[in-house]
Amino acid sequence: MKKLFHKRGSLILTEKPFAWVLQSRYRSERCDKCFKTNKVLKCSNCLYVRYCNRFCQKEAWPEHQAECPKLKAVGSRTVPDAALMMARIIRKLQKGGDFEKGYYSSKYYRRFGDLMTHEDDIKKDERRMEHFQSLVVVLQSLLDETSMPSATELLQIYGKMCINSFNILDDDMNSIGTGMYLGASIMDHRCRPNAVATFDGTTIHVRLLEDYSGSEIDFDKIFISYIDLLNPAVVRKNRLRAQYYFECGCERCKDEKETMLMNSGVCPLADCDEPILLEDESVKKCPRCRTAIKQSARDKYREIIGFTKGHLEEMYSIAYLDVCQLCLKKQENILHYYNVWYLKTLDHAFESAIEMEKWEEAIGYGLQLKDGFQKYNGPFHPLYGLLLLKIGKIQLFVKQFSQALKHIHDSEKIVRVTHGEQHDLYKNRLIPLLCQAASEYEAMENK
């Protein structure tokens, strides 16, 4: 038996981005250099990018200097994020960036030229080609004519950007920007990952979700997730194929039992909680209690799934509590509690209730969401850890001290693995809450 050299939670890769861009909608509240939320001041020349202090502005100047007059000429218009990212990559390459090395181990590294372009796939992708052509038009205002690469080179750069970029996430796992990391791009996808990427500003940190045997990490055996894991296999496969041009054949995608569970309805017998794939016409009876499955139950299931999906698509960026409650009411006694569309509705309801400061309702939705979140995201996943932290924080606020202490403590076990003890989320947000919950609980017990 091999001795374990790398424990769960071990930091196996840290890297600063080769190029990055802050999402334009955060320009008024986040620094363009470090991505930190702060009082930000506009660059006095272009008035487009903003920085939190003179240090960040000075640090950004070597990259910003060439783009500054171009952004000034743009005026009040918003530059597409992808166009600004491409312009920054092109300028970096023209300043010798193609020789930059992104190390993913003590010996091995990747350069920009090592990244796959998927040029042939992109040429066949009408949606991507339309996007590319629109970016080329914008690039003409961001780059001098003499600096514009050839059409072939532009398409290759575009392909590398699309396939190898990461969504840069804040402490709440919301996407706030895009970064290209040469070393980190070596990692492949699995729907049951053994590592996770988190961010401190624009710096990426990759940590193990499982113990790893071996004296040195073999990145051919390290997998992260490229996509949302709270989706059935067919949805995950379609998204990976559309965005990354590969067919996922991991064990989870082949797990027919999980696929059934994610799409399951409830047994017609109220006392039976057996999940049933109501879409499957061959299933005539509940496998546990043998209750017959009527066609009306199948029709109702299809109706509710369509209704739910339609409303979830409409609530992509903003969740409405009343809409979520309507969906949940219709789903009652139709969708199983492990059905992903039920869980997605609960997630929207949870966040919406928090936004509206309806604390008791938020706690209820969060508690119903816990089990499914852990099952499909995994026991050590940042989203599961954050869910527990949010539930605990609300319970602390409404003076449910014993429950708050449990949830925040459970969150601490996860966040220590996914983010590490030095991350701001762990050190400055979670630990103070844990101490407060412990103190309030102790005071309550001593009354």
Secondary structure, 3 states (H helix, E strand, C coil): CCCEEECCCCEEEEECCCEEEECHHHCCCECCCCCCECCCEECCCCCCCEECCHHHHHHHHHHHHHHHHHHHHHCCCCCCHHHHHHHHHHHHHHCCHHHCCEECCCCCEECHHHCCCCHHHHHHCHHHHHHHHHHHHHHHHHCCHHHCCCHHHHHHHHHHHHHHEEEEECCCCCEEEEEECCCHHHCEECCCCCEEEEEECCEEEEEECCCEECCCCCHHHCEECCCCCCCCHHHHHHHHHHHHCCCCCCCCCCCHHHHHHHCCEECCCCCCCCEECCCCCCCCECCCCCCECCHHHHHHHHHHHHHHHHHHHHCCCCCCHHHHHHHHHHHCCCECCCCHHHHHHHHHHHHHHHHCCCHHHHHHHHHHHHHHHHHHHCCCCHHHHHHHHHHHHHHHHCCCHHHHHHHHHHHHHHHHHHCCCCCHHHHHHHHHHHHHHHHHHHHHHCC
